Amino acid sequence: MIDFYTWPTPNGWKVAIALEEMGLPYAVHPVDIGTGAQKAPDYLAVNPNGRIPAIVDPEGPDGAPIAVWESGAILQYLARKTGRFGGSTERMRIGVDCWLHWQMGGVGPMAGQAHHFLKYAPDPIPYAQDRYVAETARLYGVLDRQLAGRAFVAGEEYTIADMAIWPWASLWEGQRHDLDATPHMARWLEEVGERPAVRAGRALLAERRRDPTSKPNEHLHPSRR
């Protein structure tokens, strides 16, 4: 039973989706980031960076428990542990790593800043809003071109790269993205969003999510809701 420390955010959804896709048993430990629970000493003992998500696997390397934090590292660890969703060939694995790191270094931070300045900043800052909305749209253009002629981000296999990108991209509406401008991304969002494990991962702790702009099925284009 993997101990899963999380909160209903895109980074938490990534790992929830992976655990569901891989069929791994897990126990959920909510970490309420709204109250600062991620800074509590007992949680910092698991993740010294004080962010969610994190896991503790009682059956880590050599059978000893191990804590893993940073969502991308968790996805890679689980893919190695199960031998699933990491890419079936070395060429595929390299592609998965590229797109996973692209999400961690690009989509997550840029979309996160867009969310902050559009929804949570005490005073509107048009320059910041425009900057991060535009950069998020640029990144989604990269994703759209990659998905042209491919079923999934790294090719014809569904992988942890898709699990990493989908949660952030599913919030496209709150990022003021024009989904009509990225039709391949729209198709992929809908197809991945229909997977049972994705639905289950996204629903985890959903009743505790405090996002006043979140809407049901917001990963779908309005014409498909």
C-alpha positions as YAML, in Angstrom:
chain: A
units: angstrom
residues:
- id: 1
  name: MET
  ca: [0.00, 0.00, 0.00]
- id: 2
  name: ILE
  ca: [1.64, 3.23, -1.18]
- id: 3
  name: ASP
  ca: [1.09, 6.28, 1.02]
- id: 4
  name: PHE
  ca: [-0.01, 9.11, -1.24]
- id: 5
  name: TYR
  ca: [0.19, 12.67, 0.06]
- id: 6
  name: THR
  ca: [-1.81, 14.98, -2.15]
- id: 7
  name: TRP
  ca: [-4.37, 17.71, -2.70]
- id: 8
  name: PRO
  ca: [-6.75, 18.17, -5.68]
- id: 9
  name: THR
  ca: [-4.46, 20.23, -7.93]
- id: 10
  name: PRO
  ca: [-3.03, 19.41, -11.38]
- id: 11
  name: ASN
  ca: [0.21, 18.14, -9.84]
- id: 12
  name: GLY
  ca: [-1.72, 15.93, -7.46]
- id: 13
  name: TRP
  ca: [-3.93, 14.67, -10.28]
- id: 14
  name: LYS
  ca: [-0.89, 13.48, -12.23]
- id: 15
  name: VAL
  ca: [0.08, 10.96, -9.60]
- id: 16
  name: ALA
  ca: [-3.50, 9.99, -8.78]
- id: 17
  name: ILE
  ca: [-4.03, 9.16, -12.45]
- id: 18
  name: ALA
  ca: [-0.80, 7.13, -12.59]
- id: 19
  name: LEU
  ca: [-1.69, 5.13, -9.49]
- id: 20
  name: GLU
  ca: [-5.10, 4.37, -10.96]
- id: 21
  name: GLU
  ca: [-3.74, 3.50, -14.41]
- id: 22
  name: MET
  ca: [-1.13, 1.19, -12.91]
- id: 23
  name: GLY
  ca: [-3.56, -0.49, -10.54]
- id: 24
  name: LEU
  ca: [-1.39, 0.17, -7.50]
- id: 25
  name: PRO
  ca: [-3.04, 0.12, -4.08]
- id: 26
  name: TYR
  ca: [-2.63, 3.39, -2.21]
- id: 27
  name: ALA
  ca: [-3.76, 5.19, 0.91]
- id: 28
  name: VAL
  ca: [-4.63, 8.87, 0.51]
- id: 29
  name: HIS
  ca: [-3.29, 11.41, 2.98]
- id: 30
  name: PRO
  ca: [-4.82, 14.83, 2.22]
- id: 31
  name: VAL
  ca: [-2.40, 17.73, 2.61]
- id: 32
  name: ASP
  ca: [-4.48, 20.90, 2.74]
- id: 33
  name: ILE
  ca: [-2.28, 23.47, 1.05]
- id: 34
  name: GLY
  ca: [-4.85, 26.15, 1.84]
- id: 35
  name: THR
  ca: [-4.02, 25.84, 5.54]
- id: 36
  name: GLY
  ca: [-0.27, 25.43, 5.08]
- id: 37
  name: ALA
  ca: [-0.28, 21.72, 5.96]
- id: 38
  name: GLN
  ca: [2.51, 21.18, 3.41]
- id: 39
  name: LYS
  ca: [4.84, 23.10, 5.77]
- id: 40
  name: ALA
  ca: [4.13, 20.94, 8.80]
- id: 41
  name: PRO
  ca: [7.22, 19.15, 10.21]
- id: 42
  name: ASP
  ca: [5.75, 15.68, 9.72]
- id: 43
  name: TYR
  ca: [5.14, 16.36, 6.04]
- id: 44
  name: LEU
  ca: [8.52, 18.02, 5.55]
- id: 45
  name: ALA
  ca: [10.02, 14.74, 6.75]
- id: 46
  name: VAL
  ca: [8.46, 13.18, 3.63]
- id: 47
  name: ASN
  ca: [9.05, 16.07, 1.21]
- id: 48
  name: PRO
  ca: [11.67, 18.59, 2.35]
- id: 49
  name: ASN
  ca: [10.50, 21.02, -0.35]
- id: 50
  name: GLY
  ca: [7.09, 21.38, 1.27]
- id: 51
  name: ARG
  ca: [4.99, 20.85, -1.84]
- id: 52
  name: ILE
  ca: [2.51, 18.22, -2.98]
- id: 53
  name: PRO
  ca: [2.44, 15.49, -4.12]
- id: 54
  name: ALA
  ca: [4.69, 12.92, -2.50]
- id: 55
  name: ILE
  ca: [4.56, 9.18, -1.97]
- id: 56
  name: VAL
  ca: [6.11, 6.73, 0.44]
- id: 57
  name: ASP
  ca: [6.50, 3.27, -1.06]
- id: 58
  name: PRO
  ca: [7.01, 0.64, 1.67]
- id: 59
  name: GLU
  ca: [8.47, -1.67, -0.97]
- id: 60
  name: GLY
  ca: [11.16, 0.55, -2.46]
- id: 61
  name: PRO
  ca: [14.57, -0.47, -3.75]
- id: 62
  name: ASP
  ca: [15.92, -3.55, -1.96]
- id: 63
  name: GLY
  ca: [12.57, -3.89, -0.23]
- id: 64
  name: ALA
  ca: [13.13, -0.85, 1.98]
- id: 65
  name: PRO
  ca: [10.68, 2.07, 2.22]
- id: 66
  name: ILE
  ca: [11.41, 5.16, 0.16]
- id: 67
  name: ALA
  ca: [9.90, 8.64, -0.10]
- id: 68
  name: VAL
  ca: [9.60, 10.10, -3.60]
- id: 69
  name: TRP
  ca: [8.62, 13.71, -4.27]
- id: 70
  name: GLU
  ca: [8.29, 16.01, -7.29]
- id: 71
  name: SER
  ca: [5.45, 14.79, -9.50]
- id: 72
  name: GLY
  ca: [7.66, 14.05, -12.51]
- id: 73
  name: ALA
  ca: [10.05, 11.97, -10.41]
- id: 74
  name: ILE
  ca: [7.11, 10.08, -8.92]
- id: 75
  name: LEU
  ca: [5.76, 9.27, -12.39]
- id: 76
  name: GLN
  ca: [9.16, 8.02, -13.54]
- id: 77
  name: TYR
  ca: [9.59, 5.96, -10.37]
- id: 78
  name: LEU
  ca: [6.18, 4.32, -10.73]
- id: 79
  name: ALA
  ca: [6.76, 3.62, -14.42]
- id: 80
  name: ARG
  ca: [10.05, 1.89, -13.59]
- id: 81
  name: LYS
  ca: [8.51, 0.03, -10.66]
- id: 82
  name: THR
  ca: [5.66, -1.39, -12.71]
- id: 83
  name: GLY
  ca: [7.32, -1.55, -16.12]
- id: 84
  name: ARG
  ca: [4.31, 0.30, -17.56]
- id: 85
  name: PHE
  ca: [3.64, 3.59, -19.32]
- id: 86
  name: GLY
  ca: [7.27, 4.63, -19.55]
- id: 87
  name: GLY
  ca: [7.68, 3.68, -23.21]
- id: 88
  name: SER
  ca: [8.20, 0.23, -24.71]
- id: 89
  name: THR
  ca: [11.45, 1.04, -26.55]
- id: 90
  name: GLU
  ca: [14.48, 3.14, -25.73]
- id: 91
  name: ARG
  ca: [13.56, 5.63, -28.44]
- id: 92
  name: MET
  ca: [10.07, 5.91, -26.97]
- id: 93
  name: ARG
  ca: [11.45, 6.28, -23.44]
- id: 94
  name: ILE
  ca: [13.62, 9.18, -24.56]
- id: 95
  name: GLY
  ca: [10.59, 10.87, -26.08]
- id: 96
  name: VAL
  ca: [8.58, 10.32, -22.91]
- id: 97
  name: ASP
  ca: [11.36, 11.88, -20.84]
- id: 98
  name: CYS
  ca: [11.54, 14.89, -23.16]
- id: 99
  name: TRP
  ca: [7.81, 15.60, -22.96]
- id: 100
  name: LEU
  ca: [7.66, 14.93, -19.23]
- id: 101
  name: HIS
  ca: [10.43, 17.46, -18.61]
- id: 102
  name: TRP
  ca: [8.75, 19.87, -21.04]
- id: 103
  name: GLN
  ca: [5.67, 19.76, -18.85]
- id: 104
  name: MET
  ca: [7.62, 20.14, -15.62]
- id: 105
  name: GLY
  ca: [9.71, 23.03, -16.88]
- id: 106
  name: GLY
  ca: [7.17, 24.73, -19.14]
- id: 107
  name: VAL
  ca: [3.47, 23.98, -19.02]
- id: 108
  name: GLY
  ca: [3.22, 23.60, -15.25]
- id: 109
  name: PRO
  ca: [5.06, 26.79, -14.27]
- id: 110
  name: MET
  ca: [3.59, 28.95, -17.06]
- id: 111
  name: ALA
  ca: [0.01, 27.75, -16.68]
- id: 112
  name: GLY
  ca: [0.40, 28.00, -12.91]
- id: 113
  name: GLN
  ca: [1.45, 31.63, -13.20]
- id: 114
  name: ALA
  ca: [-1.46, 32.28, -15.56]
- id: 115
  name: HIS
  ca: [-3.83, 30.85, -12.97]
- id: 116
  name: HIS
  ca: [-2.25, 32.95, -10.23]
- id: 117
  name: PHE
  ca: [-2.42, 36.28, -12.01]
- id: 118
  name: LEU
  ca: [-5.86, 35.64, -13.51]
- id: 119
  name: LYS
  ca: [-7.54, 34.29, -10.37]
- id: 120
  name: TYR
  ca: [-5.62, 34.89, -7.17]
- id: 121
  name: ALA
  ca: [-3.45, 38.03, -7.41]
- id: 122
  name: PRO
  ca: [-4.86, 40.68, -5.05]
- id: 123
  name: ASP
  ca: [-4.76, 43.32, -7.80]
- id: 124
  name: PRO
  ca: [-4.95, 42.75, -11.57]
- id: 125
  name: ILE
  ca: [-1.61, 43.09, -13.33]
- id: 126
  name: PRO
  ca: [-2.39, 43.15, -17.07]
- id: 127
  name: TYR
  ca: [1.24, 42.75, -18.11]
- id: 128
  name: ALA
  ca: [1.63, 39.55, -16.05]
- id: 129
  name: GLN
  ca: [-1.73, 38.20, -17.20]
- id: 130
  name: ASP
  ca: [-0.92, 38.79, -20.85]
- id: 131
  name: ARG
  ca: [2.59, 37.39, -20.52]
- id: 132
  name: TYR
  ca: [1.60, 34.09, -18.96]
- id: 133
  name: VAL
  ca: [-1.55, 33.58, -21.02]
- id: 134
  name: ALA
  ca: [0.50, 34.12, -24.18]
- id: 135
  name: GLU
  ca: [3.29, 31.78, -23.10]
- id: 136
  name: THR
  ca: [0.82, 29.08, -22.10]
- id: 137
  name: ALA
  ca: [-0.85, 29.43, -25.50]
- id: 138
  name: ARG
  ca: [2.54, 29.14, -27.20]
- id: 139
  name: LEU
  ca: [3.24, 25.91, -25.32]
- id: 140
  name: TYR
  ca: [-0.16, 24.53, -26.26]
- id: 141
  name: GLY
  ca: [0.71, 25.31, -29.87]
- id: 142
  name: VAL
  ca: [3.82, 23.14, -29.47]
- id: 143
  name: LEU
  ca: [1.65, 20.38, -28.00]
- id: 144
  name: ASP
  ca: [-0.91, 20.70, -30.80]
- id: 145
  name: ARG
  ca: [1.75, 20.31, -33.50]
- id: 146
  name: GLN
  ca: [3.17, 17.28, -31.71]
- id: 147
  name: LEU
  ca: [-0.25, 15.64, -31.55]
- id: 148
  name: ALA
  ca: [-0.93, 16.10, -35.26]
- id: 149
  name: GLY
  ca: [-0.87, 12.57, -36.66]
- id: 150
  name: ARG
  ca: [-0.14, 10.97, -33.26]
- id: 151
  name: ALA
  ca: [-2.57, 9.39, -30.84]
- id: 152
  name: PHE
  ca: [-0.60, 10.49, -27.79]
- id: 153
  name: VAL
  ca: [2.15, 12.92, -26.88]
- id: 154
  name: ALA
  ca: [5.13, 10.60, -27.33]
- id: 155
  name: GLY
  ca: [3.65, 8.57, -30.19]
- id: 156
  name: GLU
  ca: [1.09, 5.79, -30.40]
- id: 157
  name: GLU
  ca: [1.51, 4.72, -26.77]
- id: 158
  name: TYR
  ca: [-0.26, 6.32, -23.83]
- id: 159
  name: THR
  ca: [2.45, 7.13, -21.29]
- id: 160
  name: ILE
  ca: [3.31, 9.08, -18.17]
- id: 161
  name: ALA
  ca: [3.96, 12.07, -20.46]
- id: 162
  name: ASP
  ca: [0.23, 12.21, -21.21]
- id: 163
  name: MET
  ca: [-0.55, 11.76, -17.51]
- id: 164
  name: ALA
  ca: [1.70, 14.71, -16.68]
- id: 165
  name: ILE
  ca: [0.42, 17.14, -19.30]
- id: 166
  name: TRP
  ca: [-3.30, 16.38, -19.28]
- id: 167
  name: PRO
  ca: [-4.13, 17.74, -15.80]
- id: 168
  name: TRP
  ca: [-2.71, 21.18, -16.60]
- id: 169
  name: ALA
  ca: [-4.05, 21.27, -20.15]
- id: 170
  name: SER
  ca: [-7.50, 20.22, -18.91]
- id: 171
  name: LEU
  ca: [-7.76, 23.64, -17.26]
- id: 172
  name: TRP
  ca: [-7.35, 25.43, -20.59]
- id: 173
  name: GLU
  ca: [-10.51, 27.50, -20.13]
- id: 174
  name: GLY
  ca: [-9.31, 29.07, -16.89]
- id: 175
  name: GLN
  ca: [-6.04, 29.89, -18.67]
- id: 176
  name: ARG
  ca: [-7.99, 31.80, -21.35]
- id: 177
  name: HIS
  ca: [-6.75, 29.48, -24.06]
- id: 178
  name: ASP
  ca: [-8.57, 29.36, -27.41]
- id: 179
  name: LEU
  ca: [-9.10, 25.63, -27.84]
- id: 180
  name: ASP
  ca: [-10.32, 26.13, -31.41]
- id: 181
  name: ALA
  ca: [-6.75, 27.17, -32.25]
- id: 182
  name: THR
  ca: [-5.42, 23.76, -31.12]
- id: 183
  name: PRO
  ca: [-7.76, 21.09, -32.56]
- id: 184
  name: HIS
  ca: [-5.32, 18.19, -32.08]
- id: 185
  name: MET
  ca: [-4.94, 19.11, -28.43]
- id: 186
  name: ALA
  ca: [-8.75, 19.30, -28.15]
- id: 187
  name: ARG
  ca: [-9.11, 15.78, -29.56]
- id: 188
  name: TRP
  ca: [-6.44, 14.45, -27.20]
- id: 189
  name: LEU
  ca: [-7.95, 16.17, -24.16]
- id: 190
  name: GLU
  ca: [-11.28, 14.53, -24.80]
- id: 191
  name: GLU
  ca: [-9.91, 11.05, -25.51]
- id: 192
  name: VAL
  ca: [-7.57, 10.99, -22.50]
- id: 193
  name: GLY
  ca: [-10.26, 12.53, -20.31]
- id: 194
  name: GLU
  ca: [-12.59, 9.61, -21.05]
- id: 195
  name: ARG
  ca: [-10.19, 7.03, -19.62]
- id: 196
  name: PRO
  ca: [-11.65, 5.54, -16.40]
- id: 197
  name: ALA
  ca: [-8.38, 5.96, -14.50]
- id: 198
  name: VAL
  ca: [-8.14, 9.61, -15.54]
- id: 199
  name: ARG
  ca: [-11.68, 10.23, -14.37]
- id: 200
  name: ALA
  ca: [-10.94, 8.48, -11.06]
- id: 201
  name: GLY
  ca: [-7.69, 10.36, -10.52]
- id: 202
  name: ARG
  ca: [-9.28, 13.72, -11.32]
- id: 203
  name: ALA
  ca: [-12.17, 12.95, -8.93]
- id: 204
  name: LEU
  ca: [-9.92, 12.18, -5.95]
- id: 205
  name: LEU
  ca: [-10.67, 14.67, -3.14]
- id: 206
  name: ALA
  ca: [-12.66, 16.74, -5.64]
- id: 207
  name: GLU
  ca: [-15.05, 17.85, -2.92]
- id: 208
  name: ARG
  ca: [-12.14, 19.66, -1.24]
- id: 209
  name: ARG
  ca: [-11.03, 21.63, -4.27]
- id: 210
  name: ARG
  ca: [-11.54, 25.33, -3.72]
- id: 211
  name: ASP
  ca: [-11.29, 26.81, -7.20]
- id: 212
  name: PRO
  ca: [-14.19, 29.18, -7.78]
- id: 213
  name: THR
  ca: [-13.65, 29.15, -11.55]
- id: 214
  name: SER
  ca: [-13.49, 25.38, -11.98]
- id: 215
  name: LYS
  ca: [-16.34, 23.90, -14.01]
- id: 216
  name: PRO
  ca: [-17.45, 20.31, -14.59]
- id: 217
  name: ASN
  ca: [-15.94, 18.76, -17.73]
- id: 218
  name: GLU
  ca: [-13.89, 21.90, -18.41]
- id: 219
  name: HIS
  ca: [-11.35, 19.75, -20.27]
- id: 220
  name: LEU
  ca: [-13.90, 19.42, -23.09]
- id: 221
  name: HIS
  ca: [-14.47, 21.89, -25.87]
- id: 222
  name: PRO
  ca: [-17.85, 23.62, -25.32]
- id: 223
  name: SER
  ca: [-19.29, 21.76, -28.30]
- id: 224
  name: ARG
  ca: [-18.42, 18.41, -26.68]
- id: 225
  name: ARG
  ca: [-19.64, 18.99, -23.11]
...
